[in-house]
Amino acid sequence: MDFRFTEEQEAFRNTIRDFIKRETSRELDRQLEEEGRFPFELADKMAQTELLGLAFPVEYGGVGGNVMDFIVAAEELAYGSEAACALFLGPVFFIGETIHLNGSEEQKKKYLPLIAQGKLRGAFALTEPDAGSDASAITTSAVADGDDYVINGHKTMISGADIADFIITCTKTDKESRRYEGITLLMVPGKAEGLTINKLKKLGNNIISTCEIFYDDVRVPKEAIMGGPEGLNMGWLQMINNLDIERIMISALYTAIAQRAYDDALAYAKERKQFGRPISEYQMIQQLLADMLVEIRASRLLTYHAGWLKQQGEFCSLECSIAKIHATEMAKKVTIDGMQVLGGYGYMMENDMQRYLRNAMLGTVGGGTNQIQRLIIAKLQGMM
Ligand SMILES: Cc1cc2nc3c(=O)[nH]c(=O)nc-3n(C[C@H](O)[C@H](O)[C@H](O)COP(=O)(O)OP(=O)(O)OC[C@H]3O[C@@H](n4cnc5c(N)ncnc54)[C@H](O)[C@@H]3O)c2cc1C
């Protein structure tokens, strides 16, 4: 067993740290989150770090990173800069990975090099008002009409739809089929006629928007089917392809948010004096901080273990769900405890702890809720 990252991975980690130090700041995160604005201005600079092509190989303009590289990227970006993380994770990494795993050769050649250059961003539209955890209940339809498909329906809570050049849309192409069949992923241009995108108000993670989308006779050519003609009615299997990596990345992300909250709380506790002594000298504060660190370290190990298994090509859906549950529930608790360490100042918007807490609240819902993760564990352990 070797817990060390390779020299290349350490160098990659340092490249990301340098980028974050050079191009981002706490002030930038605060300003963007207050304005609810996406950091387009970072895209070109981030492209120079090779981060944007991490998920796919050189022949498509990427760098062919492995799972542990993905974890390094998620950890460093989520720790160092909410803006850089928002730019990378959803619209680039998850979308690039989806196309790399499922796209036709032609689609990979068309989309991936531009994604790696920071010139193209995507969104993924699955959720509907009546189809959340039960994603197979989607009703957005795509009906063949000559050489096209015509899409009608309503998606909601879609990350970054308003800044996306294209939206991978989950549609029902065969209404008669059973629940998990008859679903097709279609690549819909962000500016397609008949598309209406409205930004929704929310609690946190405001650097990347969350939107509802109305499809009103949106027409796309048959070439828009993810994976080419063979991709017709294969959408469910294509989505499942990504789930392990998505859960590993979410685990790394929330572990890093919690680490940042802990580091801020520790620094504050050493600085803040009450009753003539730094509050870090009081055992009740020490216990809060020690418990935060214990849980963060446990999450990190679970994340690395799931990532390592995935990299070896082993079946690891159980470990991915376990890591996702632990990291996201830990991040909520750690950021709440961080608020306590900061006392009244934690509640003030001028400190970042409230932002970490608001962002951490999403973890147990996104990427399959933690109740659904527990159902997966129950299934994999033969309880149902
Ligand atoms: C900020 C944000 C960004 C998002 N981005 C995207 C995106 O980019 N693309 C996209 O497609 N979607 C996105 N979503 C939607 C997200 O994936 C869904 O919110 C999530 O899948 C849960 O669905 P729901 O909100 O409809 O909750 P529901 O499914 O209605 O669940 C409500 C509650 O019931 C529980 N529950 C449901 N079924 C069961 C069951 N069988 N057993 C036990 N408990 C159950 C859930 O765990 C939850 O606690 C985003 C959501 C948010 C908040």
The ligand as an SDF file (V2000), in Angstrom:
LIG
                    3D

 53 58  0  0  0  0  0  0  0  0999 V2000
  -27.9840   23.6700   -7.1690 C   0  0  0  0  0  0  0  0  0  0  0  0
  -28.4960   22.4790   -7.9340 C   0  0  0  0  0  0  0  0  0  0  0  0
  -27.9030   22.1390   -9.1440 C   0  0  0  0  0  0  0  0  0  0  0  0
  -28.4120   21.0760   -9.8950 C   0  0  0  0  0  0  0  0  0  0  0  0
  -27.8590   20.7980  -11.1300 N   0  0  0  0  0  0  0  0  0  0  0  0
  -28.4500   19.8520  -11.9110 C   0  0  0  0  0  0  0  0  0  0  0  0
  -28.0020   19.6620  -13.2660 C   0  0  0  0  0  0  0  0  0  0  0  0
  -27.0320   20.2900  -13.7410 O   0  0  0  0  0  0  0  0  0  0  0  0
  -28.6520   18.7590  -14.0570 N   0  0  0  0  0  0  0  0  0  0  0  0
  -29.7100   18.0300  -13.5830 C   0  0  0  0  0  0  0  0  0  0  0  0
  -30.2590   17.2480  -14.3330 O   0  0  0  0  0  0  0  0  0  0  0  0
  -30.1610   18.1920  -12.3060 N   0  0  0  0  0  0  0  0  0  0  0  0
  -29.5620   19.0840  -11.4610 C   0  0  0  0  0  0  0  0  0  0  0  0
  -30.0140   19.2850  -10.1830 N   0  0  0  0  0  0  0  0  0  0  0  0
  -31.1560   18.4910   -9.7040 C   0  0  0  0  0  0  0  0  0  0  0  0
  -30.7450   17.3950   -8.7230 C   0  0  0  0  0  0  0  0  0  0  0  0
  -30.0970   16.3710   -9.4020 O   0  0  0  0  0  0  0  0  0  0  0  0
  -32.0450   16.9370   -8.0060 C   0  0  0  0  0  0  0  0  0  0  0  0
  -32.4050   17.9910   -7.1270 O   0  0  0  0  0  0  0  0  0  0  0  0
  -31.8480   15.6490   -7.2460 C   0  0  0  0  0  0  0  0  0  0  0  0
  -31.6730   14.5640   -8.1310 O   0  0  0  0  0  0  0  0  0  0  0  0
  -33.0470   15.3360   -6.3370 C   0  0  0  0  0  0  0  0  0  0  0  0
  -34.2600   15.4460   -7.0080 O   0  0  0  0  0  0  0  0  0  0  0  0
  -35.4410   16.3630   -6.4030 P   0  0  0  0  0  0  0  0  0  0  0  0
  -34.8510   17.6690   -6.0180 O   0  0  0  0  0  0  0  0  0  0  0  0
  -36.5600   16.3420   -7.3510 O   0  0  0  0  0  0  0  0  0  0  0  0
  -35.8310   15.6470   -5.0310 O   0  0  0  0  0  0  0  0  0  0  0  0
  -36.8210   14.3950   -4.8670 P   0  0  0  0  0  0  0  0  0  0  0  0
  -36.3890   13.2810   -5.7360 O   0  0  0  0  0  0  0  0  0  0  0  0
  -38.2230   14.8600   -4.9490 O   0  0  0  0  0  0  0  0  0  0  0  0
  -36.5080   13.9920   -3.3680 O   0  0  0  0  0  0  0  0  0  0  0  0
  -37.0180   14.6660   -2.2290 C   0  0  0  0  0  0  0  0  0  0  0  0
  -36.5520   13.9050   -0.9960 C   0  0  0  0  0  0  0  0  0  0  0  0
  -37.0770   12.5550   -1.0220 O   0  0  0  0  0  0  0  0  0  0  0  0
  -36.0000   11.6260   -0.9630 C   0  0  0  0  0  0  0  0  0  0  0  0
  -36.3440   10.4490   -1.7740 N   0  0  0  0  0  0  0  0  0  0  0  0
  -36.7350   10.3970   -3.0730 C   0  0  0  0  0  0  0  0  0  0  0  0
  -36.9500    9.1330   -3.4520 N   0  0  0  0  0  0  0  0  0  0  0  0
  -36.6640    8.3510   -2.3800 C   0  0  0  0  0  0  0  0  0  0  0  0
  -36.6850    6.9520   -2.1330 C   0  0  0  0  0  0  0  0  0  0  0  0
  -36.9980    6.0560   -3.0910 N   0  0  0  0  0  0  0  0  0  0  0  0
  -36.3350    6.5160   -0.8970 N   0  0  0  0  0  0  0  0  0  0  0  0
  -35.9940    7.3850    0.0790 C   0  0  0  0  0  0  0  0  0  0  0  0
  -35.9480    8.7210   -0.0990 N   0  0  0  0  0  0  0  0  0  0  0  0
  -36.2830    9.2040   -1.3070 C   0  0  0  0  0  0  0  0  0  0  0  0
  -34.7950   12.3710   -1.4980 C   0  0  0  0  0  0  0  0  0  0  0  0
  -33.5900   11.7910   -1.0610 O   0  0  0  0  0  0  0  0  0  0  0  0
  -35.0240   13.7640   -0.9410 C   0  0  0  0  0  0  0  0  0  0  0  0
  -34.5890   13.8110    0.3840 O   0  0  0  0  0  0  0  0  0  0  0  0
  -29.4950   20.3150   -9.3920 C   0  0  0  0  0  0  0  0  0  0  0  0
  -30.0540   20.6320   -8.1470 C   0  0  0  0  0  0  0  0  0  0  0  0
  -29.5760   21.6970   -7.4350 C   0  0  0  0  0  0  0  0  0  0  0  0
  -30.2180   22.0390   -6.1210 C   0  0  0  0  0  0  0  0  0  0  0  0
  1  2  1  0
  2  3  1  0
  2 52  2  0
  3  4  2  0
  4  5  1  0
  4 50  1  0
  5  6  2  0
  6  7  1  0
  6 13  1  0
  7  8  2  0
  7  9  1  0
  9 10  1  0
 10 11  2  0
 10 12  1  0
 12 13  2  0
 13 14  1  0
 14 15  1  0
 14 50  1  0
 15 16  1  0
 16 17  1  0
 16 18  1  0
 18 19  1  0
 18 20  1  0
 20 21  1  0
 20 22  1  0
 22 23  1  0
 23 24  1  0
 24 25  2  0
 24 26  1  0
 24 27  1  0
 27 28  1  0
 28 29  2  0
 28 30  1  0
 28 31  1  0
 31 32  1  0
 32 33  1  0
 33 34  1  0
 33 48  1  0
 34 35  1  0
 35 36  1  0
 35 46  1  0
 36 37  1  0
 36 45  1  0
 37 38  2  0
 38 39  1  0
 39 40  1  0
 39 45  2  0
 40 41  1  0
 40 42  2  0
 42 43  1  0
 43 44  2  0
 44 45  1  0
 46 47  1  0
 46 48  1  0
 48 49  1  0
 50 51  2  0
 51 52  1  0
 52 53  1  0
M  END
$$$$
